Amino acid sequence: MIKVGCCGFAASMKRYFEAFGLVELNRTFYEYPRLKTVEGWREKAPEAFEFTVKAHQDVTHKAKMRLDEGCLKAFEYMKQICKILKARILLFQTSGSFGPERLSEAEKFFGGVDREGLTLVWETRGSEWEKPEVYERLGQVLSSLDVVHVTDPFRVLPAYTSQIVYFRLHGLGEELYYYQYTDDELRSLGEIAKKFEAKGKTVYVLFNNLSMFEDGLRFMQYLSTGKFPKIAGGSVGLESVKSVIGKTRYPAAKSVLVKRVGWRLVEIEEGRQVRLGELLAELPSKTYRDADEVLKALRAVGKFS
């Protein structure tokens, strides 16, 4: 089975519950929500809706996985939240500064806590974890502890999975999160997920980019039908561009437009997607009064007739 959702509610709860059957609760990384509030979330969600929970940063960033009093207190509170939400998966995300030299600390943490039936999953960050000798050692440790390795599959596949595979997709752009996945990229993602699914595993695919709501829906439609919906409201050509740039604030300099919407995809002709930044790069460097002026400039440089 392949389950798809977003890292956090990417829309109102009502709209989100109507669209997805899974969410990764990120709010718990930054704060300790009141248990009454958590009960309210569970009550609002459909019966079959699934939550996963991201552990508080007191565990991963402040205590750095050391089994001290504050760390254990935070961990116990996360377990209470999981119980209320009927969540089976608790995610730990360490920072880029938590390198392979700290693997033994993580090993002691995961081996020392009482998980009470929870599946623990861990997202390591930083290229040092991807070095062959480190990656191999990481897989051995996680296998012995039965802790699932969380990765972005476009970067690296997990060193260890149980019956659970957990992917978090942060985008492939120069700046983290500022990304929208193309149909080809989502098709490749589907191939990766299906290979794990074929082994009898449950694959969690959590989008964590700025267009995660739309990308998640597109990916789910592809999985169920083999086809992708059109992006940018279903329009093509100049109308596709207009549907994106018409929603930004003006006046806006070219550099600001590239920053705000250059990462978005547009369909310049049937079946051909490009990043809007590629089109905006051809424009004169000036401040544009409104979307119509941008469209006029695109026509002037020969991008559209």
C-alpha positions as CSV (number, residue, x, y, z in Angstrom):
1,M,0.0,0.0,0.0
2,I,1.1,3.5,-0.8
3,K,-0.1,6.3,1.5
4,V,0.2,9.9,0.5
5,G,-0.1,13.1,2.6
6,C,1.6,16.4,3.5
7,C,4.0,17.5,6.3
8,G,1.5,19.6,8.1
9,F,-2.0,20.7,7.1
10,A,-1.5,22.4,3.8
11,A,-5.1,23.7,3.7
12,S,-7.9,24.1,6.2
13,M,-8.5,21.0,8.2
14,K,-11.9,20.5,6.5
15,R,-10.5,20.8,3.0
16,Y,-7.5,18.7,3.9
17,F,-9.6,15.8,5.4
18,E,-11.7,15.8,2.2
19,A,-8.6,15.5,0.0
20,F,-6.2,13.2,2.0
21,G,-6.2,10.3,4.3
22,L,-2.9,11.0,6.0
23,V,-1.0,13.9,7.6
24,E,2.3,14.3,9.3
25,L,1.7,16.5,12.4
26,N,4.5,19.0,12.4
27,R,3.2,21.4,15.0
28,T,4.4,19.0,17.7
29,F,8.0,19.8,16.6
30,Y,7.7,23.4,17.7
31,E,5.3,23.3,20.6
32,Y,3.5,21.1,23.1
33,P,-0.2,21.3,22.1
34,R,-2.7,20.9,24.9
35,L,-4.0,17.3,25.0
36,K,-7.6,18.7,24.8
37,T,-6.6,20.4,21.6
38,V,-5.2,17.1,20.3
39,E,-8.4,15.3,21.2
40,G,-10.2,17.9,19.1
41,W,-8.1,17.2,16.0
42,R,-8.9,13.5,16.3
43,E,-12.6,14.2,16.7
44,K,-12.6,16.4,13.6
45,A,-10.8,13.8,11.5
46,P,-12.6,11.0,9.7
47,E,-12.5,7.7,11.5
48,A,-10.0,6.1,9.0
49,F,-7.8,9.2,8.8
50,E,-4.2,8.6,9.9
51,F,-1.9,10.9,11.7
52,T,1.9,10.5,12.1
53,V,3.6,12.7,14.7
54,K,6.9,14.6,14.5
55,A,8.8,14.6,17.8
56,H,9.5,17.8,19.6
57,Q,12.8,19.6,18.9
58,D,13.6,19.3,22.6
59,V,14.4,15.6,21.9
60,T,16.3,16.0,18.6
61,H,17.8,19.5,18.8
62,K,18.1,20.5,22.4
63,A,18.9,17.2,24.1
64,K,20.4,15.9,20.9
65,M,19.0,12.4,21.6
66,R,20.7,12.2,25.0
67,L,18.5,10.3,27.6
68,D,18.3,13.2,30.1
69,E,15.2,14.2,32.0
70,G,14.0,16.9,29.6
71,C,14.4,14.6,26.6
72,L,12.5,11.7,28.3
73,K,9.7,14.1,29.4
74,A,9.3,15.4,25.9
75,F,9.3,11.8,24.5
76,E,6.6,10.7,27.0
77,Y,4.4,13.7,26.0
78,M,4.8,12.8,22.3
79,K,3.6,9.3,23.2
80,Q,0.5,10.7,24.8
81,I,-0.2,12.7,21.7
82,C,0.2,9.6,19.5
83,K,-2.2,7.6,21.7
84,I,-4.9,10.3,21.4
85,L,-4.5,10.5,17.7
86,K,-4.2,6.7,17.3
87,A,-0.9,7.5,15.5
88,R,1.4,4.5,15.0
89,I,4.4,6.3,13.7
90,L,6.6,8.8,15.6
91,L,9.1,10.7,13.5
92,F,12.5,12.1,14.7
93,Q,14.3,14.6,12.5
94,T,17.8,15.6,13.6
95,S,19.6,18.7,12.4
96,G,22.4,18.8,9.8
97,S,24.8,19.3,12.7
98,F,23.9,15.9,14.1
99,G,26.5,14.0,12.2
100,P,27.6,10.3,12.0
101,E,29.9,10.9,15.0
102,R,26.7,11.0,17.1
103,L,25.3,7.7,15.9
104,S,26.2,6.0,19.2
105,E,24.0,8.6,21.0
106,A,21.1,7.9,18.7
107,E,21.6,4.2,19.2
108,K,21.5,4.6,23.0
109,F,18.4,6.8,22.7
110,F,16.4,4.4,20.5
111,G,17.5,1.4,22.5
112,G,16.7,3.0,25.8
113,V,13.2,4.5,25.4
114,D,10.0,2.6,25.9
115,R,8.2,2.9,22.5
116,E,5.1,1.0,23.6
117,G,4.4,-0.4,20.2
118,L,5.1,2.7,18.2
119,T,7.1,2.6,15.0
120,L,10.0,5.0,15.4
121,V,11.3,6.6,12.2
122,W,14.4,8.8,11.9
123,E,15.4,11.4,9.3
124,T,19.1,12.0,9.2
125,R,20.3,15.2,7.5
126,G,23.5,16.0,5.8
127,S,25.7,14.4,3.1
128,E,28.0,12.8,5.6
129,W,25.3,10.2,6.3
130,E,25.4,9.2,2.6
131,K,29.1,8.1,2.6
132,P,29.2,4.3,1.8
133,E,30.9,3.3,5.1
134,V,28.6,5.5,7.2
135,Y,25.5,4.5,5.3
136,E,26.3,0.8,5.9
137,R,26.9,1.3,9.6
138,L,23.7,3.3,9.9
139,G,21.7,0.5,8.3
140,Q,23.2,-2.1,10.7
141,V,22.3,0.0,13.7
142,L,18.8,0.8,12.6
143,S,18.2,-2.8,11.7
144,S,19.2,-4.0,15.1
145,L,16.9,-1.4,16.7
146,D,14.1,-1.7,14.2
147,V,14.1,2.1,13.6
148,V,13.1,3.1,10.0
149,H,15.4,5.3,8.1
150,V,13.6,8.3,6.6
151,T,14.9,9.8,3.4
152,D,14.0,11.9,0.4
153,P,14.1,9.1,-2.3
154,F,15.2,11.6,-4.9
155,R,18.4,12.0,-2.9
156,V,19.1,8.6,-1.3
157,L,17.1,5.5,-0.5
158,P,16.8,4.4,3.1
159,A,19.5,2.4,4.8
160,Y,16.9,0.3,6.6
161,T,13.1,-0.2,6.3
162,S,10.9,-2.5,8.3
163,Q,7.4,-3.2,6.9
164,I,7.2,0.6,6.9
165,V,8.9,2.8,4.3
166,Y,8.8,6.6,5.1
167,F,9.7,9.2,2.5
168,R,9.7,13.0,3.1
169,L,10.0,15.1,-0.1
170,H,11.5,18.6,0.4
171,G,11.9,19.6,-3.3
172,L,14.8,19.5,-5.7
173,G,15.4,23.2,-6.1
174,E,18.4,25.3,-5.0
175,E,16.3,26.6,-2.0
176,L,14.7,24.0,0.3
177,Y,10.9,23.7,-0.1
178,Y,10.6,26.1,-3.0
179,Y,9.7,23.4,-5.5
180,Q,6.9,21.9,-7.6
181,Y,7.4,18.4,-9.0
182,T,7.0,17.7,-12.7
183,D,4.9,14.8,-14.0
184,D,8.1,13.0,-14.9
185,E,9.5,13.3,-11.4
186,L,6.2,12.1,-9.8
187,R,6.2,9.2,-12.2
188,S,9.8,8.3,-11.1
189,L,8.6,8.6,-7.4
190,G,5.8,6.2,-8.2
191,E,8.2,3.7,-9.6
192,I,10.3,3.8,-6.4
193,A,7.3,3.5,-4.1
194,K,5.8,0.6,-6.1
195,K,9.1,-1.4,-5.8
196,F,8.8,-1.2,-2.0
197,E,5.1,-1.9,-2.2
198,A,5.7,-5.0,-4.3
199,K,7.8,-6.4,-1.3
200,G,4.7,-6.2,0.9
201,K,5.7,-2.9,2.6
202,T,3.5,0.1,3.4
203,V,5.0,3.2,1.8
204,Y,4.4,6.6,3.3
205,V,5.0,9.5,0.9
206,L,4.9,12.9,2.7
207,F,5.3,16.0,0.6
208,N,7.1,18.9,2.3
209,N,7.4,21.5,-0.4
210,L,5.5,24.7,-1.0
211,S,3.2,23.1,-3.6
212,M,2.7,20.0,-1.4
213,F,-1.1,20.1,-1.5
214,E,-1.3,20.2,-5.3
215,D,1.6,17.8,-5.8
216,G,0.1,15.3,-3.3
217,L,-3.2,15.3,-5.1
218,R,-1.5,15.0,-8.5
219,F,0.5,12.0,-7.3
220,M,-2.5,10.3,-5.8
221,Q,-4.4,10.7,-9.1
222,Y,-1.5,9.2,-11.0
223,L,-1.3,6.2,-8.6
224,S,-5.1,5.6,-9.0
225,T,-5.5,6.3,-12.8
226,G,-2.0,6.2,-14.3
227,K,-2.6,9.8,-15.6
228,F,-1.8,13.3,-14.2
229,P,-4.2,16.2,-14.0
230,K,-3.1,19.4,-15.6
231,I,-1.2,21.9,-13.6
232,A,-2.0,25.6,-13.2
233,G,-5.7,25.2,-13.2
234,G,-5.8,23.2,-16.3
235,S,-4.7,26.0,-18.6
236,V,-2.0,25.9,-21.3
237,G,0.3,28.5,-22.9
238,L,0.0,32.1,-21.8
239,E,-3.1,31.3,-19.8
240,S,-1.0,28.8,-17.7
241,V,1.5,31.6,-17.0
242,K,-1.2,34.1,-16.2
243,S,-2.8,31.7,-13.7
244,V,0.4,31.8,-11.7
245,I,1.7,35.3,-12.0
246,G,-1.7,36.8,-11.6
247,K,-1.8,35.7,-8.0
248,T,1.4,37.5,-6.9
249,R,1.7,41.0,-5.5
250,Y,2.6,44.0,-7.7
251,P,4.5,46.2,-8.4
252,A,7.3,43.6,-8.4
253,A,10.9,43.6,-9.7
254,K,12.0,40.8,-12.0
255,S,14.2,39.3,-9.2
256,V,11.2,39.3,-6.8
257,L,9.0,37.5,-9.4
258,V,11.7,34.9,-9.9
259,K,12.0,34.4,-6.1
260,R,8.2,34.2,-5.5
261,V,7.0,32.2,-8.5
262,G,10.0,31.1,-10.5
263,W,9.9,27.6,-8.9
264,R,6.3,27.0,-10.1
265,L,5.5,25.0,-13.2
266,V,3.6,26.1,-16.2
267,E,2.4,24.1,-19.2
268,I,3.6,26.2,-22.2
269,E,2.1,23.7,-24.6
270,E,0.2,20.4,-24.3
271,G,2.3,18.0,-22.4
272,R,5.3,20.3,-21.9
273,Q,6.0,21.7,-18.5
274,V,8.7,24.2,-17.7
275,R,9.7,26.2,-14.6
276,L,8.4,29.7,-14.8
277,G,11.8,31.0,-13.8
278,E,13.2,29.8,-17.2
279,L,10.7,32.2,-18.9
280,L,11.2,35.1,-16.5
281,A,14.9,34.9,-17.0
282,E,14.5,36.3,-20.5
283,L,12.7,39.4,-19.4
284,P,14.3,42.9,-18.9
285,S,15.4,43.6,-15.3
286,K,12.9,46.1,-14.2
287,T,9.9,46.6,-11.9
288,Y,6.6,45.4,-13.4
289,R,3.4,47.2,-12.5
290,D,1.0,44.2,-12.9
291,A,0.6,40.7,-14.4
292,D,-0.5,42.1,-17.8
293,E,2.8,43.9,-18.1
294,V,4.7,40.7,-17.5
295,L,2.6,38.9,-20.1
296,K,3.3,41.6,-22.6
297,A,7.0,41.4,-21.9
298,L,6.9,37.6,-22.5
299,R,5.3,38.1,-25.8
300,A,7.9,40.8,-26.7
301,V,10.8,38.4,-26.1
302,G,9.2,35.8,-28.3
303,K,8.0,33.3,-25.7
304,F,4.4,33.5,-26.8
305,S,2.7,34.8,-29.9
